[in-house]
Amino acid sequence: MKLSISRLILGALFLFTQLISAQTLSKNQFKVKGNCEMCKTRIESAAKKAGAKTAVYSIDLQTLTFETDKISADDILKKVADAGHDNEKFKASDTIYESLPGCCHYDRDLQPSQAETHHENHAETNIFTKKENEFYVRGNCASCKARIEKAAKDAGANTAEWNAEKQTVALHFDPSTTSSDKILKAIADAGHDNEKYKASDDVYNGLPGCCLYDRDFTFGEPNPKVHYEEETKHENHKSNDTSNAQEDHSQHERSIDGVVLTGSKAATALSKKEAGLVFTIDKKELLKAACCNLSESFETNATVDVSFSNAVTGTKQLKMLGLDQKYTSLTKEQLPEIRGLASAYGLNFIPGRWIESIQLTKGGSTVTNGYESITGQINTELLKNAKTPETSLNLFSDFNARAEINITNVSPINDKWSQTFLLHGNGTFGNTDMNDDGFLDRPKGIQINAAYLLNYNDLEKSGFGSHFGINFIRDERTAGQIGFDKKLSQDKQSPYGVGIDISRFQVWNKTGYVVKGKPYQSIGWMNQYVYHQQDSFFGLRNYAGQQHTYYSNLIFESIIGNTNHKYKAGASFLYDGYKEMYLTDDMRRNEIVPGIFAEYTLTGLKYTLVAGSRVDFHNLAGTQFTPRLNFKYDFTPQTILRLSAGRGFRTANVFAESQQYFASNRAINIVPNGGNIYGLRPEIAWNYGASLQQEFKLFGRKSSIIADFFRTDFQDQVLVDLDKSPQQLTFYNLEGKSFANSFQTQWDFTPFKNFDVRLAYKYYDVQADYIGGRREVPFMAKHRGFVNLAYSSNKNDNGGFWSFDTTLNWVGKQRLPDTSTNPAEFQLPAYSESYAVLNAQISRNFNKKIRAYVGGENLTSYYQKNAIVDFKNPFGNYFDGGMVYAPIMKANFYVGLDVTF
């Protein structure tokens, strides 16, 4: 009895003491700067060591909440600053701040009292907000989702839904049986860091390679390694690994081979996840320039070189790794696009406002996409992602009578179906002749371009997803001398004229299935049909071509044991039917190419290896073996080494790919060499590359440097010889060596808030053994420089802001074709002079719906004064419009308007 009374008294005293203690505790909340989980641990530890009874730091809110009884809040915040973290009362010393790990170097530019404002501005761009019982949990993929949700349910949650895009788990549970703390602890025990608990290193390291998420990024920001998004419905790029994502450009994927359903956020970056060197240019990056079509989509990108190829037709061509566009695989929706007869003008057929993102792979790309890639791949993804209906109107006009209209509509039909309508029209109506040579600097004419996309996504339930597309293009252009009348035949008028009429139709489908319960196992099937017709004349020369292409690609993906060992296997089929007419020569051929391929991906803690090969049975080029290898090693999360090697082959379309020289007096001469395509053998080349990516903090902000070197060695090549005679265009197979060395270094940094700087330098050494000996390939500058500056103001309450962008391209001297046998007045120097081109644009977003912009191209007004050789006598022996090494137009200004409904 006495014992029971004693226990009652002691219990009462204990409760009384706790009550008094609780009443004397003081709860405080202050702004404290920090970045990551390491910061959270350090801040909370410093507060508790200083005397705080409890301390909880929120990374996404940048707040420290603590309870004290005797010690003052100032004393605690002073200790937090001594640990290296600025707060609203004390600032850490520079020495202590600099000694923090790189991932902990938070933004110090704003005063601590401004921390809340800074966070709110940041939230407008890339911080996710949470609802009640929604908590931040890190993860990468479908396997992570399954693990997180299972752990939550095992801990008592009635339902748990993990969202890869937001990096959150939404919980529903009975508070009488469990708690959020208990559930989040169980999730951490399963290997996934969250806002309350961190997984042990042993458990984290034991996760499959695809699940090893980035542990340093701030909660509330996009996970840079995520490669699965379960809610969005839109297809996107797949590079070396279907289930590996473009993490730095925030493309969150749920993948089926050939059918990748993803969500997208604004970003332009180099992927840290991919074994290959993969860049993504997002649609918001494309708004920094005029970007009327694909050829103008790389103005703010240093990797691709864009140049005019003909002074009469005004066409543009891309170059990558020092080689012409034809050696780069140009795809749309991962399907072959700009190739064959479309090579010369195909860049004009993808309007800039249709583009959602562009993925650019330098060097050897995956074997699943075919055998033609030698210097890399450029894939364009069209608009098709919207959770609510969205219609956009774009109006564009420049000061030289070019106008353009784009109408896009992306809308969900129901929870599984969505559709996209794309409409584009442009016209050039004025006579532009800035160098007064009597020739139009760019063709006049119109283009009508329409597409419809239909998407189905039921991956979560039935496992099926599908994408259908159809596209029609009609393009008519007239070039040549001012006064030429296209309605009259050339032999009935004296002005020199060029007419190019193109009709193009294509239809495609990509369908995939993810095996239920096995998110790592899928099958995808892609099919496409393309019809392309070109009718054209260049003075008294006529060229017409017709191409029918059918392409099919079947891919199966699975694992060997676990997701550290993945493989793909499949088969492809390509049919190209060509009919060409040049002057009186009627040329026809059918290329039939069945192929098989396999690819293996090994993922370790710090490395990724992708090894693949394919065998293609070409009816005209013979059996071709194409191996490719990509390797990535992460010395640290900020230091990444990549190595690549691979082989590619292609058949040269010598007429279609050389139309920039048709507006000249040059006679075409093909020297046959026993091949089955124009008497020539196929082109075969090996490409090797190495790159080093380094991230670090500069001015308290993320900065990165990437340096890469690639070498391309041709085993066989169809050389285009412009030197043999100024009156001839000669094609023949390589006898000897041909190579291209490419070095590029690029530095991206942000000196202060909202101001981004990109600097790059490129060096090219491109040589070939021509009939007359080894020479530099013409029209390729050895040295190039690049500067891009971008600044945007803070958003106002309506979401409005200003943007200022400028790009400077410096191009060194280039070797020009030998014209020494021409009369002196029609001879070109051996090398061109170097020059610089400046582009700039100012845009104003009035709100989220209305944007206006004004800009200028070639503001330095540098242009090639002798762009057309013997322009006064276009039917004479020395006339040549293909000797172009620089812009042919002076400064050009434009205005535009974007409206979203």
C-alpha positions, 0 to 999 in steps of 0.5 A: 500500500505504501509502495503504491502511494509512493508511486502515485506521488512520484508520478504526480511530481514527474508530471508536474515537473514536465508541465512546469518545464513545458511552460517555461520552454520558448519556441523560436523560428528563424531564417538560416541558410543551407543547401542539403542534408549535411547542412540540416545535420550540421545546423540542428547539431549546432543548435542542440549543442548550444542548448536548444531542447529541440531543433528542426531545420527545413531545407525547403523553407530555409528555417530553423525551428527550436525550443529553449528554456534558459539560453537565448535565441541569439546564443543559439543562432551565433553557434549556428553561424559559427558552424558556417551557416548565415542566418537572419541575426549572424553571418558566418565568417568567410573562412568557416563558410569556405571550409564547408563541403562544396554541396553546402555552399549556399547562396550568400549574395542576399542578406539573411533578412531577404532569405524568405523573399529569395526562396519565394522567387525561387519557388516560382521557377523550380521549387515544388509546394506540398500539401498536408501529409505530403513529405519530401522523399528522394528516389529515381525510378519505378523501382524506387516508387515501388520500394517507397510505397511498400515501406510506407504501407508496411509502416501503417499507411492506408495509401502512399503515392510517391511522385517522382517529379515533385519528389514527394510521397502523399500519405493517408493513415490513421493517426491512432495506429501510426504516424508520419514520423514512423512511416518516414523512418520506415522509408529511410530504413528502406534506403530513401532519404526524406525530410525527417530521416536519412537512410544509412550509407550501407542501406543506400549503397545496397540499392540497385544502381538505377536507384542511387539518387543524388543525395545532395540536391535540395528538397523541393527542387527537381531531382537531377537523376530522376528517370521515371514520371508516372503522371505525365503523358508525353514522349521524349528522348532516349539516349544510351539507355532507355531507363536512364534519363536526361537528368540535368535537363529535368526530363522525367521518364517512364520508358518503353523502348521507343516509347518514352513517356515523360514530363519536362521542366525548363533546363538546358544542361549536360546530362550527368547520368548518361554514359554518353555526352548528351545535351538537352536544349529545352523549349525555353532556351529556344526562346532566347533567339528567333528560332524560326526553324531547326537550323536556327535552334542552336544560336545559343549552343556552342556544340553545333556550328550553323553556316550558310551554304549557298549565296543564291538559295540562302540555305543553312547547314549544320556541322558537328565535330568539324564535319558536315551535317550528313554525318550526324543522325538527325531524328524527330521523335527518335525516328529518322528525319533529315536524310536522303533527299531532305538533306539540303532543306530539311532543317526548314521543315521543323518549326521552332515553335513546334519544338519541346526539346532537342537532345544532342549527343556528341560522338557515338550514339546508341545502336538501337537508333541505327547505323548512320550516326558517325559524329552524333545524333540530334533528336527533336521532340515535338510539343505534346505535354499538357495537363490542361488544354493549352493553345498558343499563337506566335506571330513573327516578322522581320524588317525584310518582309519575312512573316511567320505564324504558328498555332499550337494546341496541346490538350488532354482528351481524358485521363489516358488520351491527349492530342496535339495540333500543330500549324505553321505558315511562313512567307518571304515576300520582299526583294532582299539584296544587301550587297547590291549584286542583283541576286536575292540574298534569300529566296522568296516563297511560302511554306505550309506545315501541319501536324497532328499527334495523338498519345495514349498512356495507360502504363500504370494499369494495362502497361500500354502506351502509344504515340501516333503522328502525321505531318504534311509540308508544302514548300515553294521557293524562288531565288536568283536575280531580281526580276526573274519570273518563275511563271516563265521558263528559264530559256525564255528570260534573261534573269537567272532563276532558281525554283525549288518546290517540295512536298513531304508527307509522313506518318508514324506510330510508336507503341510499347508495353511494360510488363506488369510487375516488372517495370524494367521489362518492356517492348516497343515498336516504332514504324514510319512512312515518309514520302518526299518529292522535290522538283527544282531548277537552277538556271538551265539545270533541272533536278528532281527527286522522289523518295519513299521510306519505310522504317521499322524498329522493334526493341525488347528491354529487360535485366539480367538478375537485377537492374545493375545489368540491363540489356536491349535486343531488337531488329530493324528494317529500312527501305529507301526507294529513290528516283532522281533526275539530273539534266537527262540522267535518270537514276533509280535505286532501292536500298533494303536494310534489315538489321539486328542489334543488342546492347548491354548496360552495366551500372555500378556505384561510380560507373556506367558502361554501355556496350552495343553492336548491330549487324545490318544486311544492306542489299547494295553496301553489303553486310555491315557490323557496327559496334559502339561503346560508352563509358562514364566514371564519376570520380565524385558527383561533380567530376565525371569522365566519359570515354566513347568509341564506335563505328558508323556507315552511310550511303552518300546521296551525292546529288541531294547533299550537294545542292548548294553547288548547283547554282554554279557553272560546275559540271558534276563528275563522278569517278566510279570505284566499283560501288553500287550507289552512283558507282561509289562505295559506302562511307565508313568511319570510326569515332573516338571521344573523351570528355571531362565534366567538372562542377564547382561553386563560383560566386556561391553558385553552381558553375561547370566546365566541360572539355571534350576531344573527338577524333573521326577516322574514315575507313572509306569516304565519298570526297567532294572535291572542289579544288580539281577545277573551279568548273567541276564538282568531282566525287570519288572514294577516298584513297588514303586518309581522312580525319577530323580532330575536334576539341571544345571547352565550355564554361557555364557560370552565374556571376550574380542572380539571374545572370548566366554566362556561357563561354566556349572555344573550339578547335578543328583539324579536318584533313583528307587525302584528295587526288591532288594530295592532303589538304584541309577540308574547305569552309572549316575554321580551325578556331572558333569562339563563343559567348552567350550572356542571358539575364532575366529580371525577377517575376512580378505578381502577375508572373511578368519579367524581362529577358535579355540575351546576346550571343557572339560567335567568332569564326577564324579563317577558313581554307577556300577552294582553289580558283587559281585557274580562273581569271584574276577577277574571279579568283578567291584568296587561299583563306578567308578572313576571320569575322564575328557575328553578334545576335541579341534579343529583348523579350517581355513577359507581361504575364504567363500568357503574353510575351513580346520580343524584339531582336537583331541578327548579325548586328556586326553587319559583317557579310561576304562581299564576294559571295557570288563569283561572276554574278554579272554573268550567271550563265558564264563559265565562272559563275559560282554561288557556292563559295560561301564562308560567312553571312550573306546578309547584313544586320536584320531586325525582327519582332514577335508576339506569343499569346497563350490561351 
